[in-house]
Amino acid sequence: MGPDVRGRDVPAHSAARIRVALLALAVGGFAIGSTEFVAMGVLPEIARDLLPAAWARSHEDAVAQAGVLVSAYAAGVVVGAPLIAAIGARMPRKRLLLGLLVAFVAATVLTAVLPTFGLVVAARFVAGLPHGAYFGIAALAAAELLGPGQRGKAAAAVLGGLTVANVVGVPAITAIGQTAGWRVAYLVVAAAFAVTFVAVRQAVPASPGDPTASVRSELAAFTRPQVWLAVGLGAIGFGGLFSAYTYIAPITTGVTGLAAGAVPIVLVVFGVGMVIGNFAGGPFADRGTRRAVLVGMVAVAVSLGVLLAAGATPAGLFIGVLMVGVSAAALGPAIQLRLMDVARGSTTIAAASTHSALNIGNSLGAAVGGAAIAAGWGLLAPIEVGIAMTLAGLVIAVVAFTAERRGDLRAAALPDPSGANA
C-alpha cells in the first residue's frame, strides 16, 4: 500500500505493471494527439473537399475558413473538460476512462463519414468533449501509480503519447490523408482510439474515484482568482503556439516554398521537439512550478521569433519548428501543476481544466491567426500574432506570481493565533 495524490492508501504495484499501465494511458495520448493535430496537416485537403466554392475563389481564404475545424475541437475540450471532470470525480477512474474512449471512437468515425462542412464541424466539437477529462483523469491515475512528488513526471508520461503522435502518428496519418483522402485519415485515428480502449481495459489497475468529491466542491475551484489567472496564462500563452502551428502546412508550401510532401517532415520535426520538451519539462516542473512557467513562456516567445525571422528558408523553418516544439511541450506540465496547486484540493477538475485552458488557446490562436490571414496580412501573420499572445501570457504569469507572493508575505506577517510565535 502507499499514499495517492490525496493521501489515501492505494495498493502497490510492481514496476513492470506500472510501466505497462503508463504505456496504455500514453497510447490514449497518442490517439488524442493524432485526432487533435492531424487537421493541421490536411487542412488544405479538407478545405478543397468541403469548401469547394471558397477554394475556387481563393485557396488562402478556404484554408482560413477550414481552420474553424480546429477551433470547434478546441471549443469541445473547453466545455467538456470541467463538466465531465466535475460530474465524474466520484466515478472509478478506469470506468470513466473507458467511457471517454468510447465517445472518442464514435465522434471520430462521425468526423470521417459526415457529408457537409457544418456537420463535420459539429462532429469535431463532440470529439473534443472527452479530451481534457481523459488527460486529467489519466494524469491522476499515473500520479497514483508513481507516488508522491512526481506529478509533473506523471503528467509528462501521459502527455508523452501526444508528443510521440507528433513524431509518428500525425505525419503518417497526414501522408495517408494526402494520398487516400482526409476521411481515411480520420478512420485511422478512430482505430487508434479502439486500440487504446483495449489497452486501458487490460493494463490499467482499477482505481476508485474521490468519494468526498461533488460537483459543487469541484466547481468551487473557479471561485479563486488565482485559478482564473492560471487558466488565462495557459489559454493566452499557449494560444501563441496554435496561432502559428495551425497554419504550418500553408506556411511550409506558401512561404518556404516547399512541396506538400514536405509537410509531414515538418510535422515530424515539431513532434521530435515535443518529445524532448515534454520529458524534460515534467521533472523541471516538479522542481519549481513558477520558474518552469516563466522559463517556458520566454522560450516559446523566442522560438516563435526564430520561426518568424528565418521561416522563409528551409533550414530556418526546420530549426524554428523544432525550437517551438521543445519549448511548448516543456511548458505543458508546468501549466498543469500550476493549476492543480492553486485549485487547492479540487484535484480532478484542476487536472482536466488544464486542457480546457490550453484548448481555449488552441481555439483562440487558430481563429485569430486565420483572421490575420483573411485580412490580407500574409501567411506569416499568425506567427506574429503568436508572439504577441505568448508575451501577454507571460505578463499574466508575472501578475499572478506577484499577487501570490504578496499574499504569502501578508499571511506570514499576521500574528499566530496559537501563540506559537510568541
Buried (B, 14 or more C-beta within 10 A) or exposed (E): EEEBBEEBEBEEBEEEBBBBBBBBBBBBBBBBBBBBBBBBBBBBBBBBBBBEEBBEEEBBBBBBBBBBBBBBBBBBBBBBBBBBBBBBBBBEBBEBBBBBBEBBBBBBBBBBEBEEBEBBBBBBBBBBBBBBBBBBBBBBBBBBBBBEEBBBBBBBBBBBBBBBBBBBBBBBBBBBBBEEBBBEBBBBBBBBBBBBBEBBEEBBBEBBBBEEBEBEBBBBBBEBEBBBBBBBBBBBBBBBBBBBBBBBBBBBBBBBEBEBEBBBBBBBBBBBBBBBBBBBBBBBBBEEBBEBBBBBBBBBBBBBBBBBEBBEBBEBBBBBBBBBBBBBBBBBBBBBBBBBBBBEBBBBBBBBBBBBBBBBBBBBBBBBBBBBBBEEEBBBBBBBBBBBBBBBBBBBBBEBBEEBEEEEEEEEEEEEEEEEEE
